[in-house]
Amino acid sequence: MKNSILLLLFVFVSACQSTTEVKTISPISPQDMAEGIIYEVNIRQFTEEGTFNAFVKELPSIKELGVNILWLMPTYPISTTKSKGPLGSYYAVSDYKGVNPEFGTLEELKNLVDQAHALGIYVIFDWVPGHTGWDHVWLNDHPEYYLKNDAGKIIDPIDPRTGQSFGWTDVADLDYDQPTMREAMKEAMLYWVKELDIDGYRVDQSYAIPIDFIEDSFSAIREIKPVFIMGEIEQHSGQNEYLKYFDGSYDFPGYEINVEVAQGKKNVLDIDTHLVEFVQDHDPSHHLLNFVSTHDKNAWNGTARERFGKAQEAIMAANYTMPGMPFIYSGVEYDLDKRLLFFEKDSFPKVKGDTYKLLQKLGELKRTHPALNAGKEAGSFTRIETSLNEKVLAFERSKKGDTIIFMANLSNEHIGFTSPYNGKFKRFEDGRQKRLSFSYEYRMRPWEFWILTN
């Protein structure tokens, strides 16, 4: 009888363990990055509840988009001193090792990371190393960690281009000439990799952080495990000294060119110049992020539809097929039609319409075709000539016998054009046959695009 009771107890405990077991994920690899699609989530605004637990329920839909890297906007407690709006900015951090109670608990955040990992999605946190909120414990315990004016008062960040305040009055600027502060910052960055097994960081305002600190802290993180670290870098050339320390960064210049093309202020020849002088000039191991929106662009410049209009779908398709890593911001897949509030609660409806279906198809294409790989082993990129190079963006991507053809009319006019390119392909959306021939005159509607596979 005693043995039977022990056996039943063992079975019960084993069953409980099996129901709570979480699938692990291998450390991120160059191939994961080569096939990578990044999704930035704004936890506060993504659901009506604005919590970790509510967002966890949305993970399967994000996985459907082919996403394999999830970037969480800052999840740390927010300073209330000098804060902006009723809830304050995510980037006014009051505790680098804490969790914003607005979103949930440490255990709930860990569960979010675990559930993402179980779906094969890597998770990176948003790191804010340039400044803290005015409630941060360092303000009282270590005022020497902060930059001060001539009167000895701690200051908010100053724009080095003008010598004037950025206007970020809700944060206090850190002094990287302080070795003790550097060690405390590095230790806090290591904390989350060790505590929650996160897979890297997006580094806010990374262009303003000393390179020797970046080199030291990133090396320490990568000693724990391989990670993905992306930076907010003001890029001016492919030789930017910061780029080699980061696995990825935004293609800000490419974004702005695309906006101007969509608005009729530039044309495809400007995209060509950007590809030659910027994209293809980069170290291929550094991933450039292609996007139509970010939290900053949405909040301060307008929605993707506001900026791209009827060109949005064509630009999205180009972002997935051109060299680089596709990047999606919260709600774009659901046709987000408003500028989300930044300092207070907001939300948006989630209906899986045409944009969601397009991004789902593009995600599948990106993840299953080696020709679209990024990084050192990227598929080749060859521009296809047409009789209307200023209006038609046409190119071939190829790798290991896999070929993708992209053609788009990036103008608001109906056009007819020819091209010397020949071949038989399939349309990516339905698999129907499509032939390209120098003897044809192709007709395209404004902003129409084709993606063809072999």
N, C-alpha and C positions, 0 to 999 in steps of 0.2 A: 504493500500500500504506500509506504514511504517513497519507494522508487517511482511509483506511478505519479505521485504528486510532484516529485522533482522533475520528471519527464514533461508533465503538463506545464510546469512553470517555465521550463526551458523553451518549449514550443511557443508559449505565450510571449516570452521576452524576445525570441527570435522573430516572431511575427511583427511585434511592435517595431523592432529595429528595421525590418525590411520595408515597412511602410514609410519610415522617416528617412531612409537612406537617400542621399542625394548623389546623382551622377557627377563624377569629377570631369574636369576638362584638362587636356594637355596644355602646357604653356604655349602661348601664341608663337607661330612659326613664320618664316618668310613667305611660305605658301599661303598661310591664312591671310597675310597682308596682301599678297598678290591677287587674291580673290576677294579682297575686303570691300565691305559696304558698311559705312558708319552711320549710326543713328544717334542724334542728340535729343535727349529727353528733358523737358522742363517739368519736373515732378509736380510742382505747385499747380500748373495750369493744365496738365494732361488729362486729368479726370475731375469730376465734380468734387470728389473728396480731397484731392490733392495730396494723397498719401502713398507711401511705399506699397502698402497692401493692395490698394486700389490699382496701382500701376502694374503689379505682378500679373493681374488678370489680363493685361493687354499684351504681355510678352509673346504669346503665340501669334498674334496678328503682326507684330513687328518681325518675328521670325519668318512669316510668310513673304515678307518683302526681300528675303535673302540676306538680311542684316546679320553680320557676325561680330560687330564691335558696337557696343552700346556705351555712349558717353552720358553720364549723369551730370547735369548742371549742379553747382555746389549744394551739398546736403548738410553743411555744417550749421551750427547755431548762428543766427543773425544778430548783430549788434542793434540795440534799441536807442543808444545815445547818438544823436545827430542823424538818425535814420531818415530815409526818404520814403514817403507814403506810409500807409498804415501797417504794412508788413516788412518793409525794408528790402534792400538789395541782397541777393544771394552772395554777392561779392564783398559784403561787409562782414567778414568772418569774425566771430567772437571766440571761437575755440577750434583750433585745427584738428583736435582729436575728438570733437563732440559731434552730435547728431541733432539736426534741427527738429525739435519736438512737434513743429507744425506738420512734418512729414511722417513721423513715427519714432520708433526706438532703434537702438543699435541692433537688437535681435531681428527686427523687421527689415532693416537695411541689409543685414547679413542674409536673410532669407531671399531678398530680391536678388542679390549677387548669386546665391546658390541656385535659384530657379533659372536665372539666365544661363549659368554654366550648364545646367542640366539640358538646356535647349541648344547647346553648342555656341552660345553667344558670350564673347569676352566683354568684360566691364571695365571701363576706365572712369576715374573720378576727375572732377574739375579742380585743379589746384590754383590757389590765389597767393602767390609768393611775394607780390610787390607791396602789399599793404594789408592792414587789418581794420576791423571795425573799432570804434572808440570804446567798446566795452571789453575788449580783449584783455586778459589778465596781464599781458606784458606791459600794458600802459601804466599800471601801478607798480608791478614788481620789477620791471626792467625798462624804464623810460629811455635808457641809453640805446635801446634797440631802434629808436626812431629818429628820423631826420627832423631838424629844428631850424627855425628862422634866426635872424640876428638877435632877436629878443629872448632866444632860448625856449620858444614855444614849439611844441610838436606841430607839424604841418600836414596838410593833405597833399596828394601828389601834384608835382609841378611839371608842366609840359616843357621839355628841354628846348623845343623849337621856339617857344615864345617867352619862356621865363615866367609865365603866368599859370595859375591853377587850372587844372583840367575841369574843375567844377565838381570833382568827386569829393564833396565836403563830408560825406558820411564815412570816409576812411582816413586812416593815418598812415603816412608813408614810412616804410621801413628803411633802415640804414645798413647796407651790406658791407660797410667797413667794420661792422661789429662781429668778430669771430664767434662769440657765444650765441648770438642770434642765428648765425648761419647753421651752427650745429643743432640748435633747437628746431629750426625749420627742416633740416634734413631728417632729423629723427622723427618728426611728425609725418613726413612723406613716407618713410619706411614703415611707420606704424600700420597704415592701411593695407599695405601689401602683405604684411605679416598677419594682421588681425583678421582681415576679411578675404585675403587671397585675391585682391583685385589685380587687374592685368595691365595697369599703367595709368597714365594721366594725360589730360589736356591741360596745358600750362597757360594760365591767363597772363596776358601782357608779358610774354616770355622774352620779348625783344629788349625789355628794360632790366632784365636780371643779369648780373655779371656772368660772363662765360665760365670763369673758373669755378663758380658755385654750381652752375649747370653741369659741368664736367664731373665734379666731385659727387654731387648728389645722384645724378643719373647712373654713374658707375656703381654706387652703393646699391641702388635699386636693382640694377641688372645682375648684381652678384647673387641676389635672392632667386631670381628666375628671369627668363626672357619676358619682356613687356613691350607694349606699344605706347610711345610717348609722342603726342602731337603738340605743336606749339602755335600760339598766336604771334606770328612773326611778320613784321613789316618787310616784305621782300622787295629788294630793288634790283637784284641780279642773281644769276645762278650761282654766284660765288659767295653769297651771303655767309658770313662766318658762323652764324648760329645753326644753319641748316644741318650740318653733319652730326649734330648731337640729337636731332629729332628724327623720328621715323616718319613723320608727316606734318604738313602745315597747309593752310588754306591757299588756294590759288586766287588771291584777292584780285590781282590784275586781270586774270581771265574772266572772273565774275563781272567786273565792271565793263569789260569789252562786250561781253554777252548782253548786258543790259543795254548798252548803247546800240548794239546791232538790233535788238528787239525794238528799240525806239526809233530806228531809222537814222541814227546819228553816225553809225559806222557800218561797215559791211564785212563780208567774209575775208577780204584781203587783210583786214586788221587782225582777224583770228589767225590767219596764216602767219603773219609776222610774230604774233605772240607765241605760236607753236614753235617756230624756229628759234626765236631769240630768248625765250623764257622756258617753256616746257621741256623742249628737247635739249636745252643747255644744262638742265639740272642733273645732278648725280642720280641715276635711276633708282638707287636704294632709298632715296627720299621720296615719299609719296605725296603728290600734290592733290589736294581735295577739291573735287568739282562739285559745285552746289548752286542752288537757286535761292537759298535762304539760310540764315542762322538766327540765333536769338537776338543778336544786335541788329542785323539787317531788318528782321521782322518788326522789332520794337521801335526803331528810330528811322528807318528808311522806307518801310512799306512791305506789304505781303509780296510773295512771289508773283502772284497774278497782277498786283499793282505795278510791279517793275517790269515784268516780261509780257504781260498781256497775252495775246493769242500765240505768241512765240514760246510760251512756257513748255509745252510738251516736246517741241523740237529741241529746245535747249536741254531738257531733262534727258532725252534720248542721246544727245551728243555727249552729255556728261558721263553716261554709262559706257559709251563705246570709244571715246577718245582716251589717250593715255591719262592715267590718274586713278584716283579712288573716289567713287561716288559717295556723297554725303547728304543725308536727309535730316531736316529739322522737324521737331514735333509738330504734327498736324498738317504738314505739306501734303502728305498722302491722302488726307481727308479734305483737300481743297480749302485749307485754312483761309478764311476770307476777312480776317481782321488782324490788326496789330495787337498782339497780346499785351495786356497790362504788365508792367515790370515790377511795380512796388506794391501791388495788391492782388487779390484773388481774381482769377479769370478762368475760363474754360472754353471749349468749343465742341460742336457736335461731331460725332465720328460715324460717318456713313461711307461704306466702301463703294465709291462711285468709279468713274472712268479713270481718274488720276491714280487711285489705289491699284486698279487693275493694270494700268500701264507700268507703274513702278514694280508691281509683282512680276510682270513679264520681263521687264528689264533686269530685275534682280536675278531671276532664273537664268537669263542669258549671260549675265556677268559671271555667275558662279559656275556655270557649266561649260563655258567656252574658253579654252586656253589662250585663244587669240586675244582675249580681253584681259589677260593677266597684266598686272602692273609690277613694278620693281625691277630687279636685276634681270629676271627671266621674262620680261614683258614681251607680249606679242609685238611684232614689227608694226610700224605705222608708215603707210605710204599714201601720200596725197594723190588723188585721182583728178586728172585734168578734165575740165569741161569747157564748153564754149561760153559759159557764164561764170567764170571763177569768182567774180565779185559778189555773186548771189547764191551760188551753189556750193555748199560744203560737202565734199565727197572724198572718202578715203577708204583704204583697205587695212584691216588688221589681220595678221596671220601668225600662226605658230603650230608646228608639228602637224601640218596638214589641215588644220582648222582655219577657216577664213570667214571673216565678217566684212560685209560691205555696208557702209553708211552713206546715204545721200539725202540731203535736205535743202529745200528752198528756204533760205533764211532771208526772205523779203516778204513784203506785204502785197506782192504782185503775182498774178498768174504768169508763168514763164514756160518757154520751150527751149530746150538745150540739147546738145549732142556731146558725146564723149567717146574716145577711142577704146574704152575698156570693154572687153568681151568676156562672157561667161554665163553659165547656167546656175541659178541659185534658188533658194527657197525663202519665202517671206517669213520673218520670225514670228509674226502674229498668228499665222494659220497654216504654215507649211506649204502653201500653194507655190507652184513653180513661177519663177520670174527670170527672164532672160535679159542680159545686158548686151548690147551690140552697137558698134560704131555706125551702123546703118540706120539706127532708130533716132527719131527726135522725141525726147521724153517731155511729157507735159506734167507740170506740178502746180498744185494750188498754193496760195500763200501759206508758208510755214509747214507745208507737207514734208514728211520724211519717210524714207525707206530704210529698213534694216534687213539685210539678206544674209543667209547662211549657206554654206556649201553642203 
